[in-house]
Amino acid sequence: MKATTMERTEILKLGVIEKYGLLLTAALGLLCWAVGSASLGLGVGVGGGLAVVNFFAIKMVVGALIGRTESKRFAVFVMLVKMAVFVGLVLGILLFTTVSIYGFLIGVFGVVLVIIAESLRGSVNGSF
């Protein structure tokens, strides 16, 4: 097995999970908006969008760790700051806006399903 490092330009590209996550979020958001309410559709869009951005940020930090462009301590610090910012964003969105919490959870779960589906699709003979 040959280990390769990711170039900075590869880290910044949207991967398959991000693209499918955004597509599924848009489809679920439009469906919930049409069938449910505007608040539900907006919640799906915001939840899915934040989940995709979170996944992309984690991918960037892990790529920097693998490429040895940054130290491990710096990467841990960046992950903690990223986590605090996202927790603050989620709390702010859910407390101070009219976004539906159910729609938000549907959006996040849709992106999680994309991640699971891509990992299963990439497995060979049932092994990861």
C-alpha positions in Angstrom: 0.0 0.0 0.0 1.4 3.3 -1.0 0.8 6.3 1.2 0.3 9.6 -0.6 -0.1 13.1 0.8 -2.8 15.5 -0.4 -1.7 18.7 -2.0 -3.3 22.0 -0.8 -5.3 22.3 -4.0 -6.7 18.8 -3.5 -7.8 19.7 0.1 -9.8 22.7 -1.1 -11.7 20.9 -3.8 -15.3 19.7 -3.0 -15.3 15.9 -2.8 -18.0 13.5 -3.6 -19.5 13.6 -0.1 -19.8 17.4 -0.2 -21.4 17.4 -3.6 -23.9 14.7 -2.9 -24.6 16.2 0.5 -25.4 19.5 -1.0 -27.6 17.9 -3.7 -29.5 15.8 -1.1 -29.9 18.9 1.2 -31.3 20.9 -1.7 -33.7 18.1 -2.7 -34.9 17.5 0.9 -35.2 21.2 1.5 -37.4 21.8 -1.5 -39.5 18.8 -0.7 -40.0 19.9 2.9 -40.7 23.4 1.8 -43.3 22.2 -0.7 -45.0 19.7 1.6 -44.4 21.1 5.0 -43.6 24.7 5.8 -41.0 27.3 4.9 -39.5 27.0 8.4 -39.1 23.2 7.9 -37.4 23.7 4.5 -35.2 26.4 5.8 -34.2 24.2 8.7 -33.2 21.4 6.3 -31.1 23.7 4.2 -29.3 25.3 7.2 -28.8 21.9 8.9 -27.5 20.2 5.8 -25.4 23.2 4.8 -23.7 23.4 8.2 -23.1 19.6 8.2 -21.4 19.8 4.8 -19.3 22.8 5.9 -18.3 20.9 9.1 -17.3 17.8 7.1 -15.3 20.0 4.7 -13.5 21.7 7.6 -12.6 18.4 9.2 -11.3 17.2 5.8 -9.1 20.3 5.6 -7.6 19.8 9.0 -7.0 16.1 8.5 -5.4 16.8 5.1 -3.1 19.3 6.8 -2.2 16.7 9.4 -1.5 14.1 6.8 0.5 16.4 4.6 2.5 17.5 7.7 2.0 21.2 6.8 1.0 22.0 10.3 1.9 20.6 13.8 -0.4 18.3 15.6 -0.9 20.8 18.5 -2.0 23.4 16.0 -4.4 20.9 14.3 -5.9 20.0 17.7 -6.3 23.7 18.5 -8.0 24.4 15.2 -10.4 21.5 15.7 -11.4 22.8 19.1 -11.9 26.3 17.8 -13.9 24.8 14.8 -16.0 22.8 17.2 -16.7 25.8 19.4 -17.7 27.9 16.5 -20.0 25.3 15.1 -21.7 24.7 18.5 -22.1 28.5 18.8 -23.6 28.7 15.3 -26.0 25.8 15.9 -27.2 27.3 19.3 -27.5 30.7 17.8 -29.5 29.5 14.8 -31.8 27.3 16.9 -32.4 29.9 19.7 -32.6 33.2 17.8 -34.2 32.3 14.4 -37.4 30.7 13.3 -35.7 27.6 11.8 -37.4 24.4 12.6 -35.3 22.1 14.8 -36.9 19.1 13.1 -35.9 20.4 9.7 -32.4 21.1 11.0 -32.1 17.5 12.2 -33.4 16.2 8.9 -30.7 18.2 7.0 -27.9 17.0 9.3 -29.1 13.4 9.1 -29.3 13.6 5.3 -25.6 14.4 5.1 -24.8 11.7 7.6 -26.6 9.2 5.3 -24.5 10.4 2.4 -21.3 9.8 4.4 -22.5 6.3 5.3 -23.5 5.5 1.8 -20.2 6.7 0.3 -18.2 4.6 2.9 -20.3 1.5 2.1 -19.9 2.1 -1.7 -16.2 2.3 -1.3 -15.9 -0.9 0.7 -14.7 -4.0 -1.0 -16.2 -7.4 0.0 -17.8 -5.9 3.1 -14.5 -4.6 4.6 -13.8 -0.9 5.1 
